[in-house]
Amino acid sequence: MACAVGSKSADSMSTQVKVPGDFTSLEVAIESGAQHIELCGVHPAGLELRGPLWIRGGVIQGDCEVALRVLGDVELIDVEVHNSGGDGIRIEEGSPSLKGLEVRVSGEGISCRGQSRARIEDCEIHGEGRGLVVQDQACPDLRGLEIESAGGAVCFRDRASASGEDWVLRSSAETTLEICGESRPILKGIQVEEAGRCGIFIHGEARPELSELRVEQSGLAGLEVTGSARPRIFDLTVIRSASGAVLISGDSAPEIRGVKVDFCSLAALEVKGDADPVVDGIHVVRTDGSGLYLHERSQGTYMEVHLEDTTLCGIEAKGEVEADLEAFHLYSGRAGGIWVREQARVEALDCNIRRQGGIAVEVRDQGQLLLESSIIKNNMDTAFQASGNSTARLKDCEWMDNSGDGLVLMGAARCRIEGGRSHPSQGLALRLGGTSRMTHTNFAWVGEVEISPGAQLVEAEADA
């Protein structure tokens, strides 16, 4: 790296000196009390830098455990740090400033420890371990970073926090951005270009706030939230995930607002365990799995969801799920629109379900569904079907122009319909089989009805 030219200060201790030139080595300059150093050429690693100290230029190179230990108010500008034997820069205390650095190491690139308050700006980090680690109670300011590291690009842990923006991250083998412990970073404008595992993995009791995120080509989920984490996430885009786009599990309770998914191999959003998320605004264009896969004991509120071209159903709820859905738009699913199975309980309001290849809405086993103010139209199979010991309540819904039957009840299913209309379909308007029972109030249908001997069709009073 070329030597930069600087001016002299009136204070002899702060006079800018050149190494080599005024001193034979960086170590000698520091031992002599120099505080402003213009560095040229290559110098051995393994140094401890204590502030106040200003260094610009040069290359620090070696094969040691840590290339530079930084304590206090140290400022490094346009320095290259190469270490084939271990870590790059270990910040242990104070408020150092690192700007325009290039770090290439076999271990961790830069670590912020203790209660340090570093400012790291416009730096490039390459390593075999983690690129950047923020731990203990450190709180750095991190801007304009480009990190490529096989062991994971960035990790926040312990009780660390940070502010950061405008990053480009890559990790070919591991999770690219990991946030765990009780850490609380606030990050904006993060682009994950490659992830061997998860693009972003949040776990433990972490409470980050993340916005303007883009994850491409992740080996596992684009975003995974688990443990007892409570992140707040705004404006997430996931592209070409080899697994699902977003996975939420444990007893986590994330708030996620604004998700765009452009192809994933499994579910666009999978929620399991005892998780209880709030998800507002998902737009999915093509998934080889389900749009939303809700299972085990998970709960959650899901709003403003647009699902298009799902290989499996748009929404599958099973296990002991309890979920509230509002303002769903389901188009061109190959298998079906909404499936409620096992002991799941779902309340869905203002759904628009069209062009599904299978049954538009299906409730089975002991599932329970409340469907309100929704439209089921232009589907290739039955509009609504309930079976087993399931129960359903349809309020002010309309189904029309479907290729199969309008409404089908089988087994011991129970369905109450309040208001709404069934317009002509290519099949029957109503088909009641087994010992099923349908109770209706102010419901109008057009078409033929088929009722088996054990089934019941009952018109109830409006206030029944």
RAJOKA-V957291 format. One record per backbone hydrogen bond with DSSP energy under -0.5 kcal/mol. CO is the residue of the C=O (numbers start at 1). NH is the residue of the N-H. If there is no record, write none. Layout:
co = [CO:CO]
nh = [NH:NH]
//
This chain:
co = [1:11:11:12:13:15:17:18:18:19:23:23:25:26:27:28:29:30:35:35:36:37:37:38:41:43:47:47:48:49:53:54:55:56:58:59:59:60:61:62:65:67:67:68:68:69:69:70:70:71:72:73:73:74:74:75:76:77:79:80:81:82:83:86:86:87:88:89:89:90:90:91:93:94:96:97:98:99:101:102:103:104:105:107:108:109:110:111:111:112:113:114:116:118:119:120:121:123:124:125:126:127:129:130:131:132:133:134:135:136:138:140:140:141:141:142:143:145:146:147:148:149:150:150:152:153:154:155:156:157:158:160:161:162:163:164:165:166:167:168:169:169:170:171:174:174:176:176:177:178:179:180:181:183:184:185:185:186:187:188:189:189:190:190:191:191:192:194:195:197:197:198:199:200:201:202:203:204:206:208:209:210:211:211:212:213:214:215:217:218:220:221:222:223:224:225:226:227:229:231:232:233:234:235:236:237:238:239:241:243:243:244:245:245:246:247:248:249:250:252:254:254:255:256:257:258:259:260:261:262:263:263:264:266:267:268:269:270:271:272:273:275:277:278:279:279:280:281:281:282:283:283:284:284:285:286:287:289:289:290:291:292:292:293:293:294:295:296:298:299:300:301:302:303:304:305:305:306:307:308:309:310:312:313:314:315:316:317:318:319:321:323:323:324:325:326:327:328:329:329:330:331:333:336:337:338:339:340:341:342:344:345:346:347:348:349:350:351:351:352:352:353:354:356:358:359:360:361:362:363:364:365:367:368:369:369:370:370:371:372:374:375:375:376:377:379:381:382:383:384:385:386:387:388:390:391:392:393:393:394:394:395:397:398:399:400:402:404:405:406:407:408:409:410:411:413:414:415:416:417:417:418:420:421:421:422:424:428:429:430:431:431:432:433:436:437:438:439:440:441:444:448:448:450:452:456:458:458:461]
nh = [41:14:15:15:35:36:38:22:23:40:20:21:29:30:31:32:34:33:37:54:17:39:56:19:59:61:49:69:50:71:75:37:77:39:80:43:61:82:45:84:87:46:47:70:90:49:71:92:93:51:74:52:53:76:97:55:99:57:102:60:104:62:106:106:107:67:68:91:111:70:92:113:72:117:119:76:121:78:124:81:126:83:128:129:88:89:133:91:113:135:116:137:139:141:98:143:100:146:103:148:105:150:151:109:110:155:112:157:138:159:161:142:163:120:143:165:122:168:125:170:127:152:173:174:131:132:178:134:180:160:182:184:140:186:142:188:144:145:191:147:193:194:149:196:196:197:153:154:201:156:203:183:205:207:162:187:209:164:211:166:167:191:192:214:169:193:216:171:219:219:220:176:177:224:179:226:206:228:230:232:187:234:189:190:190:237:192:239:195:242:243:199:200:247:202:249:229:251:253:255:210:257:212:213:260:215:262:217:265:265:266:222:222:223:270:225:272:252:274:276:256:278:233:280:235:236:283:238:285:240:240:241:288:289:245:246:293:248:295:275:297:299:301:256:281:303:258:258:259:306:261:285:286:308:263:263:311:311:312:268:269:294:316:271:295:318:298:320:322:277:324:279:326:281:282:307:329:284:331:286:287:334:335:291:292:339:294:341:321:343:345:325:347:302:349:304:305:352:307:331:354:309:357:314:315:362:317:364:344:366:368:323:370:325:372:327:328:353:375:330:354:377:332:380:381:337:338:385:340:387:367:389:391:346:371:393:348:372:395:350:398:353:377:400:355:403:404:360:361:408:363:410:390:412:414:369:416:371:395:396:418:373:421:376:423:378:426:427:383:384:431:386:433:413:435:437:392:439:394:419:441:396:444:399:423:446:401:406:407:450:409:433:452:436:456:415:458:417:460:419:422:429:430:432:455:438:440:460:464]
//
